[in-house]
Amino acid sequence: LIAVNGFLSAGLGLLTSRDLGLLFFLAGILYIAVYEVAHAVSHQRSLSNLPILRKNAKHHRDHHHPSLMARKNFSVVFPLWDRVLGSSGDKHA
């Protein structure tokens, strides 16, 4: 992902400006880092039971549920797009 981000950022930088390419690269790196930390937290029971993280952790566990994974909860960590696109399986018990 970092390599793809680098190529896209370099292309954007060549087409527009160096600063925009660097900004795109840094935003991509930040997103990847936040994603990886949030994904790791959702697999840690002690951390995922914290009130602020509980909903996202449940969404991620449901993502791995065999009856849902082919049609619901495609957003592994951040459920925003599942809610927007109607693919959220959060009502599943």
Backbone hydrogen bonds, N-H to C=O, Kabsch-Sander energy under -0.5 kcal/mol:
donor,donor_aa,acceptor,acceptor_aa,energy
5,N,1,L,-2.7
6,G,2,I,-2.3
7,F,3,A,-2.5
8,L,4,V,-2.7
9,S,5,N,-2.6
10,A,6,G,-2.5
11,G,7,F,-2.5
12,L,8,L,-2.6
13,G,9,S,-2.7
14,L,10,A,-2.2
15,L,11,G,-2.3
16,T,12,L,-2.4
21,G,17,S,-2.0
22,L,18,R,-2.4
23,L,19,D,-2.5
24,F,20,L,-2.5
25,F,21,G,-2.2
26,L,22,L,-2.7
27,A,23,L,-2.5
28,G,24,F,-2.1
29,I,25,F,-2.4
30,L,26,L,-2.5
31,Y,27,A,-2.4
32,I,28,G,-2.4
33,A,29,I,-2.4
34,V,30,L,-2.6
35,Y,31,Y,-2.7
36,E,32,I,-2.5
37,V,33,A,-2.2
38,A,34,V,-2.7
39,H,35,Y,-2.6
40,A,36,E,-2.3
41,V,37,V,-2.5
42,S,38,A,-1.9
43,H,39,H,-0.6
43,H,40,A,-1.0
44,Q,41,V,-1.6
45,R,43,H,-0.7
48,S,44,Q,-3.1
49,N,45,R,-1.0
50,L,47,L,-1.7
53,L,50,L,-1.6
54,R,50,L,-1.5
57,A,53,L,-2.3
58,K,54,R,-2.2
59,H,55,K,-2.2
60,H,56,N,-2.2
61,R,57,A,-2.5
62,D,58,K,-2.7
63,H,59,H,-1.4
64,H,60,H,-0.9
64,H,61,R,-0.8
65,H,62,D,-1.3
68,L,65,H,-1.7
69,M,65,H,-2.4
71,R,68,L,-2.3
72,K,68,L,-3.0
73,N,87,S,-2.8
76,V,74,F,-0.8
81,W,78,F,-0.6
83,R,79,P,-2.0
84,V,80,L,-2.4
85,L,81,W,-2.6
86,G,82,D,-0.6
87,S,82,D,-1.8
88,S,82,D,-1.0
92,H,89,G,-2.1
